[in-house]
Amino acid sequence: MRKNVVVIGGGIIGLATAWELTRRGERVTVLEKEDHWAAHQTGHNSNVVHAGLYYKPGSFKARMSVAGNRSIVDFARENGVGVEVCGKLVVATSDAELPALAVLAERAEANGVPAKLIGADEARDYEPEVACVSALRVESTGIIDFPGVCRALVRLLEEAGADLRLGTPALGIRSRNSKVEVATGTEVLRADALVNCAGLHSDRIARLAGLTPKARIVPFRGEYYELREDRRHLVRGLIYPVPDASLPFLGVHLTRMLDGSVHAGPNAVLALRREGYRWGDISPTDLAEVARFPGIWRLAKKYAYPIGLDEVRRSFSKKRFAHSLAKLVPAVQPEDIVRHGSGVRAQALLPDGSMVDDFLIETAPNQVHVLNAPSPAATSALEIAKHVADQV
């Protein structure tokens, strides 16, 4: 029998899941509270197709990003969405970073990611302006138009007869007589199953549905600059630093986009509301919720000084931001970069202050909740969708 499934969230995970369920013959309704698709994380990220390089072998992230790297590129090519598999360099800028780079190369091999260690001269064949003592060349990394992927998914869903509803928030959820009822403010939808892909609000939707999720979403804003047009020649592709294994984020990097522009960033600062793209975006409700959560204070104790303070300083100082970029490409000066915007990462945090390292999906009767899907979730979207559809 065909199931009626309500999917909450119109980003790439929600739309990919809706498409996978539709392909399997289910009747799908997608609810998105905003007036357009891909309004938040999907529409504000770096558009990188990740290779699966960084993640613990055997984890959801490792398996799904390696498979997703192939499936999202194939989907884009089949549906006329812009994509380029250009590869990237992860560069060690000092001898002290060489052991970590070697570990990264080992992890790439364990995950089945095509990558090789190269010397400084060969690295400059790829990126003439880069500064490094060694680098890891990762061939399968690419650039894609993730909002374009969403537009393609919407088109396919519309052609298949899915019920797509913009401007329609889920305001109430309850289980009743083996069904799930979702109140939208104008009607109550009755479904055989509910899928929560609400991103920045996924934990709230889970609580609305009667769950007590083990993690809380804490929003982190990542701010971007871009190179001035006359300085774009400094970067040919993607240049990343060796990540610090003790830190939760990858560090600022340089990324040439499909249109030839070069984005720089992001940093990572606590957002002052769940959809807080600027320092002036403040929600007392969201801040109070974060402040009441013990996990944020334990995280702050570990990272606030000096790491968190440095990130805040870099947020307000173009000079500091440019200095971080110049470690990778010394020719980059403060006058070479201009503000470009920001995104907000929905990071799941546990009460002990640790960040959830892997994708987190919880289930209840007739319900599936995607509670942690930060990068590389967009890369992995079609694979996450298969897993969620299996759970449904």
N, C-alpha and C positions, 0 to 999 in steps of 0.2 A: 504494500500500500504506500502511496505517496504521502510524505509528511508535509505539514505546514510548518515552516521554520521562520521565526523572526530573528533577524540579525540586527543588532544595535551597533552602529558605527559605520560611517561611510568613508573611512580611509582605505588604504590599500589592503589591509588585513581583512576588514569587513567585506569589501567588494570581492576580493579573491575568494573568500570563504563562500560568499553568496554564489559566485560563479561555479565553484566546485560542487556545491550542493545542487545547483540547477542542472549541471551536467549529469548528476546522478539521478535526476528525475524528481527532485523535491520541489515543492512550491515555496518560494522564498519571498519574504518582505524585508526590505532594508529600511531602517529608520536612521536618519541623520539629522541632528538638531540644527546644524548650520544650513545656510541657503545655497551651498555648493559642496561638491565632493572634494575629498582630500584637503580639508580646510586647515588642518593643524599639522601633526607630525609629518605626514606624507608630503604636504605641500611646502614644508619649510626645512627640508633636510639637504644634504650635500649631493644627492643624486648619484652616489657611488654604488656600483655593483660590487659588493665585497666578495673576496675569494674564499673566505673561511680560514684565514691565516691565524687569527689570534686566539681561537677558542679551544677550550679543553677537549682533547680527543674523546669522541664518544658522546659529547654533550649534544643537546638539541641544537644549540647554535652551530656547532661544528658540522653536524650532519646536514642540517637544513640549509645552511649557507652555501656549502659546497654544491649540494644538489640544486639549490635555488639559483646559484650563479648561472647554471646552465639553463634552467627552465625559464627564468625571467628574461634572459637574453633571447631565447628562442621565441617566447611569447611576443616580445617587442618586435622582432623581425617579422613574425608572421602577421602582426597587426599594424604595421606601419608606424611604430613608435620609435623615436630617435634613440639609438644606442650605439656605443662604440667600445669595443674591448681593446683598451689601449695599454694595459699593464700599469704597474706603479713601482716606485722605488721606496723601500724603507731604509733610511740612511743612518749609519753610526757616525756621529760627528767627532768622536774621540775614541781612544783606545779603551776607555772605561766602559763604553757601550758595546764592545765587541762580544763579551760573553752573552749578554741579553740578545744580541742579534743572532748568535749561534743557536740559542734556545728557540728563537722564533723560527729559524730555518728547520730545526728538528720538528717543531710542532706542525709546520707546513707539510713536511713529509708524512707525518703521522695522519694528517687530515686529508691527504691526497691532493694537496694544492700544488700546482706547478710553480716552483720557485727555485732560484739558485743564488748562492752567494757570489758576489763579484767584487773586484777591486775598485779603487777610486777612479782609475783611468777609464775602465769600462763603464762605470756609473756616469761619468761625464760624457760618454758617447750618447747616452740617453738624455741626460740633463746637463748641458755644458756649464751652467752656472751653479751647480750644486756643490756644497762643501761636505766632504765625508772622507773617512778612512777606509770604509767598506760599505757595502749595501746589499740588500736582498731584493732581487728583481722578481716581481710577482706578475706572471703573464696574464692571468685570467681576470684581474681587476678591470672594471670598466666604468663608463659613465652612461647614465640613462635618464630619460625623462619620466620620473615616477608619476607626476600628475598626468602625463600622457598615457601611462599604463592604466591609470584609473579611468580616464576617459574611454579607453578601449574596453575596459571591463564593463563600464556602464552601458556602452553601445551593445555589447554582447548580451548583457542581462536584459536590456529593453527588447532586443530582438527575440529573446527566449521567453518573454512574457512575464518577467519578474516584476514585482510591485516595488518600485523605488520611490521613497518619500523623503524629500528634503524639508527642512523646517519643521521636523516632527520629532520632538524629544520624547524619550521614555520617562514618564513621570511616576509610574507605579507598576509594580510587578508582583504577581502572586501565583502560586500553584493551586490548582483547583480541579478536582475530578480528573486527574491524570493529564491535565492540560496546563499550559502556562498562559496567563492572561497579562497583557501589557497595556496599560492605560497611557494614552498619548495627549490627553487634554480635550480631544474631540471625539474619541471613541475608545473602545476596549477591543484589542485584537486577541483572539484565542488561537493558540498554536500548539503543535505537538512538541516543539522544542524551541529553546531560546539559545542564541549564541551572542555573547557579550564581547564585542571588539571595540570598546569605547575608548581605548587609549588612555588619555589623560584622566578620564573619569571612570575607568574600568573597575576600580575598587568600589566606587560609590554605586555603580550599577549592580555589582555583586551584593553589596549590603542591601540595596533596594529589593533584590530578589530573595533576601533571607539568608544569605551566606555570611560567614565571618571569615573573610580572606586573611591568610596569614601574613600578607604583606600590605603595605600602604604605599600609594603612589605619591612620590615627592617630585615636584617639577624642577628641572634644571634648565636654565636658558643657555644656549650656545650662540654666541655673537660672531658674525662674519664681517670681514672686510673683503674688498676685491682690489686687484691691481689696476692702476690706471691703464687706459687702453694702450698708451705708448710704452708701457712697461710689461705688457703681457708676454713679450718674447723671452722674458727671464725664465718662464716655466713652459715646458713642452707637454707635460702629462700630469702625473700625480706624484707628489713628494711627501712622504710621511716621516716623522721621527721614530726612533726606537721607543716603544712605550715603556713607561716605568711600571713594572709589575705590581708595585705597591699601591698604584693609583687606579681609580675606576674608569678613567677616560684616556683616550689615545693621545691627547696633546694637539696643538695647532698644526695644521698641515696645509699644503697648497694643492689646488685641484683645478685643472683646466676643464671647463664645461663644454657642452656640445656647441654652444654658440661662440666659442673661442675666448670667452671671458675667463679669468682666473680668480677663484675664490680662495680666501685665506681664513683659516679658523677651523673649528670654533674653540672658544674658551669654554669654561663651565662655571656658572654662578647659580646660586639658588634663585629661582623665579619667585616673585612676590604674589603671584596668583597662578592658577593652573594653566591659564592661557596668557601668561605674562611675557610678552615679547619685548617689552621695554621696562626700564627701571620705574617708569611712571605708572605701569600697569599693576595696581595693588588691589588685592581683595582681602579685607579684614577677616572674612569668613575662612578663606583658604589659609591665611597666615595663622589664625587661631587653631585651625585643625592641625597644621604642621607643628605648632608650638606644643600642643597637647600630646603629641606622639613621642614617646621616649626614644624611639630609634633615631630621630633627628639630632637629639642632644648627644647621643653616643657617637653618631657620625661626626658631629662637629668637634667633639673632644679629640677625635683621631685626625681630622683633616683641616680644621679651621685655621690653624697656625702652623707653619707659614703658608701652606699650600692654598687654602681657601682665600686667605688675605691677598696672596699674589694674584689669584684669578680675578678678584674684585679690582685690584689696582690696574690690571691689564684691561679690564672692562672700561675704565675711565681714561686710560692713557694710550693714545695711538703710538707713542714712542715705545712703550713697553711691548705693545702688540707687535710692532715692526721688529723690535729686537729679537723676539721669539722666532719670527720668520727668518731673520737674518742668520740664525744659527744653521738653517738649512740652505738658504740662498743669500750669501753675504751682500749681494748687490741690492737687496731690498732695503729701502730707506723709508722713514715715516711719511715723507711726501709722496711716496709711490702708491700708498693705499688709501682707499676711501671706504666709508661705512657701507655695508650692503644689506643689513637686516639680521634676523636671528630666527632660531627655532627653539622649541621647548621639548625636552626629552622627558617622557613619562618613565621615571625610574622607580622600580619597586624596591622598597626598603623594609627590612625586618625589624622587629622591636629591639633586637640586640645591636642595631646600628649598622649591620652589614647589608650591602647592596645585593639584591638577588642577581646572581651572575648569569643565569641561564633563562631562556624563555620559561614562563610559568603559566600553566594552564590548569585550572581546577574545574571539577565537575560536580554536579548535583543531579538528582533525578530530573531528566528532561532539560538540563541546562549545561552549557559549556562556557567557561569564562576565561578569556585570554587576559591574564593579569600582569604579565610583564613581557613586552615585545618591543624593546628598544633596538637600536642598530645591532645586528644586521637584519632586522625584521622585514624591512621593505625588500631587500634582496631575497629573503626567504619566504616571501608572502605566499607564493603558489604552493610551497611545501608545507607551510603552517596550515594553509587551507585544507590540504589533503588530510593532515592529522586531525584537525578539528572536525572535518566531515566524517572521519572514521568514528570519532567520539559521539557525534550526533547519531 
